[in-house]
Amino acid sequence: MKVNKILKKFASWHLWLNLLGMVALVALLSVGLKWWLLKYTRHGQSIEVPDLYGKDYREARSMVEDMGLRIEANDSTYIKEMPAGSIVVQSPAKGMGVKEGRIIYVTINSLTIPRVRIPDIVDNCSYRVAIARLQALDLRLLPPQLIDGEKDWVYGIKMDGRDIHVGDMVARESQLTLVIGNGSWDEVPDEDFYELPPLEFDDEGMEMEEDGDLYGGEDDFVPVDPSELEMY
């Protein structure tokens, strides 16, 4: 009896209709989920990252946006051989495949020249040392200005005709003129110096006076009349 009821239920079209509906719903959900994943991840589709090195940032931005990508400057540097505002580094690198909407991070050449601090060289070092220290900061040197003083000693720094001082900030590649001594002080004789007459020596190596007598020798003997002594 119970078996017959169960068989009748399996034979009911309502049951098979419900099962068929469930199978169709699962199939539709599976297809829909697969389509959404393919669309969201763009499986098998990628955009090749272009070479942006040396391009102006605004030009590169227009290019990558037309390709469906984005660009963002996250750092800057300074390379004097490259134009200001040009791209010097990019990530991801050129040729890589990325998804649409990916951000390309770039480093651009600074729009302003970096500034450096003038080191302590005035009245503190020679011309040669000053040249080495300033050139290490990418500063350019014009022919020096000579003034009276010790030869090649640094007495000042000028830029565009004005004095600059230790600690001042100047742009890299600025042209500086060092004020150095011409050596005139080195040629001035000591006020206390005077030339001594040449020394003369006798046959035994004893130093002689200008008149030929020995220095420190005994005075010449002068005979005295005894009658002259009685007067005293």
C-alpha positions as CSV (number, residue, x, y, z in Angstrom):
1,M,0.0,0.0,0.0
2,K,2.7,2.4,1.0
3,V,4.8,1.4,-1.9
4,N,2.0,2.2,-4.3
5,K,1.6,5.6,-2.9
6,I,5.3,6.3,-3.2
7,L,5.3,5.1,-6.8
8,K,2.3,7.3,-7.6
9,K,4.2,10.3,-6.2
10,F,7.2,9.6,-8.5
11,A,4.9,9.3,-11.4
12,S,3.3,12.7,-10.7
13,W,4.1,15.3,-13.3
14,H,4.2,17.9,-10.5
15,L,7.3,16.3,-9.0
16,W,9.2,16.0,-12.3
17,L,8.2,19.6,-13.2
18,N,9.7,20.9,-9.9
19,L,12.8,18.8,-10.4
20,L,13.2,20.1,-14.0
21,G,12.7,23.7,-12.8
22,M,15.4,23.2,-10.1
23,V,17.9,21.8,-12.6
24,A,17.2,24.6,-15.0
25,L,17.6,27.2,-12.3
26,V,21.0,25.7,-11.2
27,A,22.1,25.6,-14.9
28,L,21.1,29.3,-15.3
29,L,22.9,30.3,-12.2
30,S,26.0,28.4,-13.2
31,V,26.1,30.0,-16.7
32,G,25.3,33.5,-15.2
33,L,28.1,33.1,-12.6
34,K,30.6,32.0,-15.2
35,W,29.7,34.9,-17.5
36,W,30.0,37.4,-14.7
37,L,33.4,36.0,-13.7
38,L,34.6,36.2,-17.3
39,K,33.4,39.7,-17.6
40,Y,34.8,40.9,-14.3
41,T,38.2,39.3,-14.7
42,R,38.4,39.6,-18.5
43,H,39.8,36.1,-18.6
44,G,42.2,35.7,-21.5
45,Q,42.1,39.5,-22.3
46,S,44.9,41.9,-21.5
47,I,46.3,45.2,-22.6
48,E,50.0,45.6,-23.4
49,V,51.6,48.3,-21.4
50,P,53.2,50.9,-23.7
51,D,56.7,52.3,-23.4
52,L,56.4,55.7,-21.6
53,Y,60.1,56.4,-21.0
54,G,61.0,60.0,-22.0
55,K,57.4,60.9,-22.9
56,D,55.8,64.1,-21.4
57,Y,53.5,63.2,-18.6
58,R,50.4,64.8,-20.1
59,E,51.0,63.1,-23.5
60,A,51.5,59.7,-21.7
61,R,48.3,60.2,-19.7
62,S,46.2,60.9,-22.8
63,M,47.8,57.8,-24.5
64,V,47.1,55.3,-21.7
65,E,43.6,56.6,-21.0
66,D,42.7,56.0,-24.6
67,M,43.9,52.4,-24.1
68,G,41.6,51.9,-21.1
69,L,44.4,52.3,-18.5
70,R,45.2,54.9,-15.9
71,I,48.4,56.7,-14.9
72,E,49.6,58.2,-11.7
73,A,52.8,60.0,-10.8
74,N,54.0,58.7,-7.4
75,D,57.6,60.1,-7.4
76,S,59.9,62.6,-9.0
77,T,63.7,62.8,-9.6
78,Y,66.1,65.0,-11.4
79,I,68.1,64.1,-14.5
80,K,69.6,67.1,-16.2
81,E,69.9,65.4,-19.6
82,M,66.1,64.8,-19.7
83,P,63.3,67.4,-20.2
84,A,61.3,68.5,-17.2
85,G,58.1,66.6,-16.8
86,S,59.2,63.6,-18.8
87,I,58.8,60.0,-17.5
88,V,61.9,58.3,-16.3
89,V,60.5,55.1,-14.6
90,Q,57.3,53.2,-15.0
91,S,55.6,50.3,-13.3
92,P,54.4,47.9,-14.7
93,A,57.2,47.8,-17.2
94,K,56.6,48.2,-20.9
95,G,55.3,45.1,-22.7
96,M,53.5,43.6,-19.7
97,G,49.9,42.4,-20.1
98,V,47.5,44.0,-17.7
99,K,43.7,44.2,-17.2
100,E,41.7,47.2,-18.3
101,G,41.7,50.0,-15.8
102,R,45.1,49.1,-14.3
103,I,47.1,52.0,-12.9
104,I,50.6,52.6,-14.3
105,Y,52.7,54.3,-11.7
106,V,55.5,56.6,-13.0
107,T,58.4,58.7,-11.8
108,I,58.7,62.0,-13.6
109,N,61.7,64.3,-14.1
110,S,61.3,67.3,-11.7
111,L,59.7,70.4,-13.1
112,T,62.0,72.5,-10.9
113,I,65.7,72.2,-10.5
114,P,66.6,70.9,-7.0
115,R,68.5,73.3,-4.7
116,V,71.7,72.6,-2.8
117,R,73.3,74.2,0.2
118,I,76.6,76.1,-0.1
119,P,79.3,74.2,2.0
120,D,81.7,75.8,4.4
121,I,84.5,76.7,2.1
122,V,85.0,80.5,2.5
123,D,88.2,81.2,4.4
124,N,88.4,77.5,5.2
125,C,90.0,75.7,2.3
126,S,92.1,76.0,-0.8
127,Y,90.9,76.6,-4.4
128,R,91.5,73.0,-5.4
129,V,89.5,71.6,-2.4
130,A,86.7,74.1,-3.0
131,I,86.4,73.0,-6.7
132,A,86.0,69.4,-5.7
133,R,83.3,70.1,-3.1
134,L,81.3,72.4,-5.3
135,Q,81.4,70.1,-8.4
136,A,80.3,67.2,-6.2
137,L,77.0,69.2,-5.8
138,D,76.6,69.7,-9.6
139,L,77.6,73.4,-9.4
140,R,79.4,75.0,-12.2
141,L,82.5,77.2,-11.7
142,L,83.5,80.2,-13.8
143,P,87.1,81.5,-13.9
144,P,88.0,82.7,-10.4
145,Q,88.3,86.4,-9.3
146,L,91.8,87.2,-7.9
147,I,92.4,89.5,-5.0
148,D,95.3,90.3,-2.8
149,G,95.9,87.4,-0.4
150,E,97.4,84.0,0.1
151,K,97.8,82.2,-3.1
152,D,94.7,80.0,-4.1
153,W,93.0,80.6,-0.7
154,V,89.2,81.0,-0.9
155,Y,88.0,84.4,0.4
156,G,84.5,84.5,-1.0
157,I,81.8,83.2,-3.5
158,K,79.9,85.2,-6.0
159,M,76.9,84.3,-8.2
160,D,75.6,86.7,-10.9
161,G,77.8,89.5,-9.4
162,R,76.4,89.2,-5.8
163,D,78.0,87.6,-2.8
164,I,76.6,84.3,-1.5
165,H,77.5,82.8,1.9
166,V,77.8,79.5,3.6
167,G,74.4,77.8,4.0
168,D,72.7,79.7,1.2
169,M,70.5,77.5,-1.1
170,V,71.2,77.7,-4.8
171,A,69.9,75.7,-7.8
172,R,72.0,72.9,-9.0
173,E,74.1,73.8,-12.1
174,S,74.3,77.4,-10.9
175,Q,77.4,79.2,-12.1
176,L,79.6,80.4,-9.3
177,T,82.8,82.5,-9.2
178,L,85.3,81.8,-6.4
179,V,87.2,84.8,-5.0
180,I,90.8,83.6,-4.3
181,G,94.1,85.1,-3.3
182,N,96.7,86.0,-6.0
183,G,99.7,85.2,-3.8
184,S,100.7,88.8,-3.1
185,W,100.8,88.2,0.6
186,D,103.3,85.4,0.1
187,E,105.7,87.9,-1.5
188,V,105.8,90.4,1.3
189,P,109.0,90.0,3.4
190,D,108.9,89.8,7.2
191,E,109.3,93.3,8.7
192,D,111.8,92.0,11.3
193,F,113.9,90.3,8.7
194,Y,117.2,91.9,7.7
195,E,120.2,90.5,5.9
196,L,123.3,89.8,8.0
197,P,126.8,90.3,6.6
198,P,128.6,87.1,5.5
199,L,130.5,85.4,8.2
200,E,134.3,85.0,7.9
201,F,136.4,82.4,9.6
202,D,140.2,82.2,10.3
203,D,142.4,79.2,9.4
204,E,141.4,77.4,12.6
205,G,137.7,77.9,11.9
206,M,137.2,80.8,14.4
207,E,134.7,83.4,13.5
208,M,136.2,86.7,12.5
209,E,135.0,90.3,13.0
210,E,134.7,92.6,10.0
211,D,138.1,94.1,10.7
212,G,139.7,90.6,10.8
213,D,139.8,90.2,14.6
214,L,138.3,87.2,16.4
215,Y,134.8,87.6,17.9
216,G,135.2,87.4,21.6
217,G,139.0,87.7,21.5
218,E,141.2,89.6,24.0
219,D,141.6,93.4,23.7
220,D,144.9,94.7,22.3
221,F,147.5,95.4,25.1
222,V,148.3,99.1,25.5
223,P,151.5,99.8,27.7
224,V,151.0,102.3,30.4
225,D,153.7,104.7,31.8
226,P,154.1,104.1,35.6
227,S,154.4,107.9,36.1
228,E,150.9,108.2,34.8
229,L,149.6,105.7,37.4
230,E,151.1,107.9,40.2
231,M,148.8,110.7,39.2
232,Y,145.8,108.6,40.3
